[in-house]
Amino acid sequence: MKQGILVYLNGTSSSGKTSISTELINQKEIHFYHLSIDEFFINYNHFVNNKFPDEAPRGIDHQVVSQIVDDSIFSVYHSTITLLLELGFNVIADTVIDNDKRFTAFLDQFFNRPTLFVGVTCSKEELTRREQARGDRQIGLAASQFSKVYCFDEYDLEVNTEELNPAECAEKILSYIKSDIEYSVFKNLHKRNVSVS
């Protein structure tokens, strides 16, 4: 069975990854499944809230909860992507990887698979404007992620969401996939043992 293609959209919060993903899902040429890490965390929180609805909130530090839960949720996310790729499905990975441990885990799991590494970029000023307009994001979150998320100097493809709308970005990604150019950057990054620090 032929493996599916992984389109890894690398960008900060509010950079436009989900909007591009929506355009890729809605087009009819190549079928994709969209897996957002946000949905995995939302589903986990939904499970906890429904399982223990009458429990009063307990005073526990958010960092402690993150240390206990986050890596496990990322592991399930990676495993789900791997399963879908093995089944021959094309997957869009919509996540923010802003530390070495998570990037290394992602790279180790997917470097030997057809992975199109796409940089989804825009300026810090535009990210702040989008956060303010959305109202559902902490102001400054994207700026705090900026230097780690965009520490890479090479992508298979880069799209600037200030210059292109989501449909144009999706079309650029589809054109790259249809060109049959090899997706080599993830393999090269793995060989160089890069980090996000």
C-alpha positions in Angstrom: 0.0 0.0 0.0 1.3 3.4 -0.9 2.0 5.7 2.0 0.1 9.0 2.3 1.7 12.4 2.0 2.3 14.4 5.2 1.9 18.2 4.7 3.5 19.7 7.8 2.5 23.4 8.1 5.1 25.1 10.3 3.8 28.4 11.6 3.0 30.2 14.8 -0.5 30.5 16.3 -2.6 32.9 14.0 -0.2 32.5 11.0 -2.9 31.0 8.9 -2.3 27.3 9.1 -5.9 26.3 9.7 -7.3 28.6 7.0 -4.9 27.0 4.5 -5.9 23.5 5.8 -9.5 24.3 5.2 -8.8 25.3 1.6 -6.8 22.1 1.0 -9.6 20.0 2.4 -12.2 21.8 0.3 -10.4 21.3 -3.0 -11.2 18.2 -5.0 -8.0 17.1 -6.7 -6.1 15.5 -3.7 -8.0 14.3 -0.7 -6.6 15.3 2.7 -7.3 14.8 6.4 -6.6 17.7 8.7 -5.2 16.9 12.1 -4.8 19.8 14.5 -3.1 19.4 17.8 -5.7 21.9 19.2 -8.4 19.4 18.6 -6.5 16.7 20.5 -6.2 19.0 23.5 -9.9 20.1 23.2 -11.0 16.5 23.1 -8.9 15.6 26.1 -10.3 18.6 28.1 -13.8 17.7 27.0 -13.3 14.1 28.2 -12.0 15.3 31.6 -14.9 17.8 32.0 -17.5 15.2 31.2 -15.9 12.5 33.2 -15.7 14.6 36.4 -18.5 17.2 36.0 -19.3 17.6 39.6 -15.7 17.9 40.8 -14.8 21.4 42.0 -11.7 22.8 40.3 -8.6 22.0 42.3 -5.7 24.4 42.7 -3.0 22.9 40.6 -0.4 24.8 38.7 -1.0 24.8 34.9 2.7 24.0 34.4 2.4 20.8 36.4 -0.6 19.7 34.4 1.4 20.5 31.2 4.3 18.4 32.4 2.0 15.4 33.1 -0.3 15.5 30.1 1.2 17.4 27.1 3.9 15.0 25.9 1.4 12.1 26.0 -1.1 14.0 23.9 1.6 14.9 21.4 2.5 11.2 21.3 -1.1 10.2 20.5 -1.2 13.0 17.8 2.0 11.7 16.2 0.7 8.1 16.3 -2.6 9.1 14.7 -0.8 10.8 11.9 1.5 7.7 11.4 -1.5 5.4 11.3 -3.3 7.5 8.7 -0.2 7.7 6.5 0.3 3.9 6.7 -3.3 3.5 5.6 -2.5 5.6 2.5 -4.3 8.8 3.6 -2.8 12.3 3.0 -2.6 14.3 6.2 -2.2 18.0 7.0 -0.4 18.4 10.3 -1.5 21.7 12.0 0.6 22.1 15.1 3.1 24.5 16.7 6.4 22.8 17.6 8.3 25.3 19.7 10.8 23.2 21.7 13.6 20.7 20.8 12.1 17.7 22.5 8.8 17.9 20.5 10.6 18.8 17.2 13.0 15.9 17.5 10.1 13.5 18.2 8.2 14.8 15.2 11.4 14.7 13.0 12.3 11.2 14.1 8.8 9.9 13.5 8.3 11.4 10.0 11.7 12.1 8.3 11.5 8.8 6.3 8.0 9.4 5.1 6.9 11.7 2.3 6.8 14.9 4.3 6.3 18.3 2.6 7.7 20.9 5.1 5.8 24.1 4.5 6.7 27.4 6.2 3.6 29.5 6.9 4.9 33.0 7.6 3.9 36.5 8.2 5.2 39.5 10.3 5.0 39.8 14.1 2.8 42.9 13.6 0.3 41.0 11.4 0.2 38.2 14.0 -0.6 40.6 16.7 -3.3 42.2 14.6 -4.8 38.8 13.9 -4.8 37.8 17.6 -6.6 41.0 18.5 -9.2 40.5 15.7 -9.8 36.9 16.6 -10.4 37.5 20.3 -9.8 33.8 21.1 -6.1 33.9 21.4 -3.8 35.3 24.1 -2.3 38.5 22.8 1.4 38.0 22.4 1.3 34.2 22.1 2.4 34.2 18.4 5.2 36.7 19.0 6.4 34.5 21.9 6.6 31.5 19.5 8.1 33.4 16.6 11.9 32.9 17.0 11.6 29.2 17.8 9.0 28.3 15.2 10.8 30.2 12.4 14.3 29.2 13.3 14.6 27.0 10.2 16.4 28.4 7.2 14.9 26.0 4.7 11.6 24.6 3.7 10.4 22.5 0.8 8.0 25.4 0.2 7.2 28.7 2.0 3.9 30.7 1.9 3.6 34.2 3.2 0.0 34.7 4.4 0.3 38.5 4.3 1.0 38.3 0.5 -1.3 35.4 -0.4 -4.8 34.5 0.7 -5.5 30.9 2.0 -6.8 29.7 -1.4 -3.6 31.0 -3.1 -1.4 29.3 -0.4 -3.3 26.0 -0.9 -2.9 26.2 -4.7 0.8 26.8 -4.3 1.0 23.7 -2.0 -1.0 21.6 -4.5 1.2 22.7 -7.4 4.3 21.6 -5.5 2.8 18.2 -4.7 1.7 17.7 -8.4 5.2 18.7 -9.6 6.7 15.5 -8.2 9.6 17.4 -6.8 11.1 15.3 -4.0 10.4 16.4 -0.5 13.9 16.5 0.9 14.1 19.2 3.6 12.8 17.0 6.5 15.4 14.3 5.6 18.1 16.9 5.5 17.1 18.4 8.8 17.2 15.0 10.4 20.7 14.4 9.0 21.9 17.7 10.4 20.3 17.1 13.8 18.8 20.6 14.0 17.1 22.1 17.0 14.6 24.9 17.6 16.7 26.6 20.3 
